[in-house]
């Protein structure tokens, strides 16, 4: 017996009253968000580099080039 689950319809009904508008942040909140993103990215890259792993994108390219050339990953990224 097939069970038809209309998830898209359920979500549409659940959030029909919600209007998506952009949240305006202060400059201090923007700086905190960017700073937190930089710290988390640096921690992730450090963990990848310590484990000898590679990720995709520019970070992965920087890691591969740092393994190949011996240059610091931060300089290449």
Secondary structure by P-SEA (a helix, b strand, c coil): cbbbbaaaaaaaaaaccbbbbbbbbcaaaaaaaaaaaaaaaaaaaaaaaaaccccccaaaaaaaaaaaccccccccc
